[in-house]
Structure formats: structure tokens, C-alpha cells
Amino acid sequence: MLFKQSTRHLALAARISSPVRSAIPRRPFTSTTAQFTSEQPSAYRQGMSNYKTFAGAFGKVFLGAVLTYQIIYWTWLKLETDESRLEKNEEMASLEKKARELAAAQK
């Protein structure tokens, strides 16, 4: 009994003398996953787990749609600029031809 009292007294003295040590939370030797498995999942987590099933598929479809839109938009933009460039070149050619005719008529 004397031994138990002295060890208890030493343990109490160690706690008092080391305030930093008592501020550190003690971790159990078992893993923390055992604590979470015994709890009931909340309604929020259960609802989110239903959506997590489709999140990957939704992400793939969404990114595929954005990529398809961008490819179609860039292709349309390229064709539009090519068409406007062709129209400008044709207009320039007709104006140059008209300028040559006017210059030849003045001589």
C-alpha cells in the first residue's frame, strides 16, 4: 500500500511539474476508425454518399461537354476567320483590278 501511494504521488507530481505534457492530448493505442464505425452516420453524410456514387460520372460528362463545346467553338471560329479573310482578299483583288483599269485609262 505504501508503494501504491508513492507511485500515485509521483504521477501527480509529474503532471504538475510538466504543464506542456498535460496539454498534449493522450492518444489511445487502438486505431480511431473503431470509434467512428460504431456511430450512426448522419443524414447529411448518408445523403452525400448517394451523390458520391454519380459524382465521377457527372464530372466526366460535364468535362466532355465542355471539351466538345470548345472544340466546336474553335472550329467555327477558324472557319469564320478563313471565310472573312477570303472575302477580304477577293475584295482587295477586285479593287486592285479596278485601280489598274483606272490607271491605264488615265494614260
GUPAVEX-584792 format. One record per residue (C-alpha): x, y, z; chain; residue number from 1. Coordinates in nm, 4 decimals, always signed. Layout:
! GUPAVEX-584792
SITE          u          v          w   chain   resi
SITE          X          Y          Z       A    NUM
...
***
This chain:
! GUPAVEX-584792
SITE          u          v          w   chain   resi
SITE    +0.0000    +0.0000    +0.0000       A      1
SITE    +0.2854    +0.2332    +0.0686       A      2
SITE    +0.4233    +0.1590    -0.2777       A      3
SITE    +0.0885    +0.2463    -0.4437       A      4
SITE    +0.0673    +0.5753    -0.2605       A      5
SITE    +0.4213    +0.6706    -0.3559       A      6
SITE    +0.3683    +0.5916    -0.7250       A      7
SITE    +0.0427    +0.7813    -0.7250       A      8
SITE    +0.2184    +1.0736    -0.5597       A      9
SITE    +0.4973    +1.0620    -0.8220       A     10
SITE    +0.2489    +1.0509    -1.1082       A     11
SITE    +0.0675    +1.3517    -0.9623       A     12
SITE    +0.3963    +1.5376    -0.9179       A     13
SITE    +0.4949    +1.4612    -1.2779       A     14
SITE    +0.1668    +1.6054    -1.4063       A     15
SITE    +0.2016    +1.9197    -1.2029       A     16
SITE    +0.5667    +1.9764    -1.2915       A     17
SITE    +0.5089    +1.9378    -1.6673       A     18
SITE    +0.2256    +2.1648    -1.7904       A     19
SITE    +0.3248    +2.1114    -2.1551       A     20
SITE    +0.2910    +1.7388    -2.1202       A     21
SITE    -0.0586    +1.7671    -1.9773       A     22
SITE    -0.1627    +1.9979    -2.2638       A     23
SITE    -0.0877    +1.7263    -2.5181       A     24
SITE    -0.3931    +1.5039    -2.5646       A     25
SITE    -0.3377    +1.1369    -2.4942       A     26
SITE    -0.3933    +0.9016    -2.7829       A     27
SITE    -0.5292    +0.5543    -2.7262       A     28
SITE    -0.3371    +0.2552    -2.8523       A     29
SITE    -0.6269    +0.1419    -3.0716       A     30
SITE    -0.6987    +0.2936    -3.4089       A     31
SITE    -0.9504    +0.5744    -3.4288       A     32
SITE    -1.1532    +0.4043    -3.7020       A     33
SITE    -1.3122    +0.1753    -3.4454       A     34
SITE    -1.4687    +0.4779    -3.2773       A     35
SITE    -1.6286    +0.6027    -3.5976       A     36
SITE    -1.7720    +0.2711    -3.7121       A     37
SITE    -1.9853    +0.2360    -3.4010       A     38
SITE    -2.1570    +0.5727    -3.4588       A     39
SITE    -2.4636    +0.6099    -3.6768       A     40
SITE    -2.3959    +0.8082    -3.9959       A     41
SITE    -2.5671    +1.1448    -4.0081       A     42
SITE    -2.8424    +1.2131    -4.2573       A     43
SITE    -2.6141    +1.4611    -4.4359       A     44
SITE    -2.3372    +1.2053    -4.4817       A     45
SITE    -2.5839    +0.9420    -4.5930       A     46
SITE    -2.7351    +1.1819    -4.8475       A     47
SITE    -2.3933    +1.2836    -4.9746       A     48
SITE    -2.2923    +0.9210    -5.0165       A     49
SITE    -2.5822    +0.8835    -5.2605       A     50
SITE    -2.4445    +1.1702    -5.4695       A     51
SITE    -2.0844    +1.0487    -5.4488       A     52
SITE    -2.1893    +0.7458    -5.6497       A     53
SITE    -2.2665    +0.9652    -5.9509       A     54
SITE    -2.0103    +1.2411    -5.8955       A     55
SITE    -1.7433    +1.0755    -6.1100       A     56
SITE    -1.9834    +1.0070    -6.3952       A     57
SITE    -2.1256    +1.3593    -6.3770       A     58
SITE    -1.7742    +1.5046    -6.3799       A     59
SITE    -1.6773    +1.3036    -6.6867       A     60
SITE    -1.9911    +1.4035    -6.8754       A     61
SITE    -1.9545    +1.7692    -6.7749       A     62
SITE    -1.5885    +1.7876    -6.8782       A     63
SITE    -1.6671    +1.6021    -7.2001       A     64
SITE    -1.9426    +1.8522    -7.2795       A     65
SITE    -1.7166    +2.1496    -7.2107       A     66
SITE    -1.4401    +1.9994    -7.4235       A     67
SITE    -1.6826    +1.9267    -7.7095       A     68
SITE    -1.8216    +2.2801    -7.6916       A     69
SITE    -1.4740    +2.4312    -7.7005       A     70
SITE    -1.3666    +2.2167    -7.9973       A     71
SITE    -1.6804    +2.3109    -8.1924       A     72
SITE    -1.6392    +2.6788    -8.0999       A     73
SITE    -1.2720    +2.6901    -8.2043       A     74
SITE    -1.3515    +2.5099    -8.5300       A     75
SITE    -1.6340    +2.7540    -8.6034       A     76
SITE    -1.4089    +3.0499    -8.5201       A     77
SITE    -1.1356    +2.9171    -8.7508       A     78
SITE    -1.3824    +2.8676    -9.0376       A     79
SITE    -1.5304    +3.2129    -8.9775       A     80
SITE    -1.1901    +3.3836    -8.9883       A     81
SITE    -1.0938    +3.1886    -9.3010       A     82
SITE    -1.4170    +3.2969    -9.4696       A     83
SITE    -1.3740    +3.6638    -9.3758       A     84
SITE    -1.0105    +3.6544    -9.4909       A     85
SITE    -1.1188    +3.5037    -9.8245       A     86
SITE    -1.3850    +3.7729    -9.8711       A     87
SITE    -1.1325    +4.0488    -9.7921       A     88
SITE    -0.8795    +3.9021   -10.0345       A     89
SITE    -1.1444    +3.8837   -10.3097       A     90
SITE    -1.2458    +4.2427   -10.2412       A     91
SITE    -0.8810    +4.3532   -10.2489       A     92
SITE    -0.8272    +4.1710   -10.5790       A     93
SITE    -1.1319    +4.3388   -10.7363       A     94
SITE    -1.0236    +4.6819   -10.6065       A     95
SITE    -0.6683    +4.6308   -10.7389       A     96
SITE    -0.8102    +4.5286   -11.0769       A     97
SITE    -1.0327    +4.8368   -11.0815       A     98
SITE    -0.7352    +5.0602   -10.9814       A     99
SITE    -0.5235    +4.9149   -11.2660       A    100
SITE    -0.8055    +4.9807   -11.5135       A    101
SITE    -0.8397    +5.3412   -11.3936       A    102
SITE    -0.4607    +5.3946   -11.4057       A    103
SITE    -0.4474    +5.2526   -11.7609       A    104
SITE    -0.7404    +5.4739   -11.8672       A    105
SITE    -0.5648    +5.7904   -11.7434       A    106
SITE    -0.2512    +5.7258   -11.9517       A    107
***
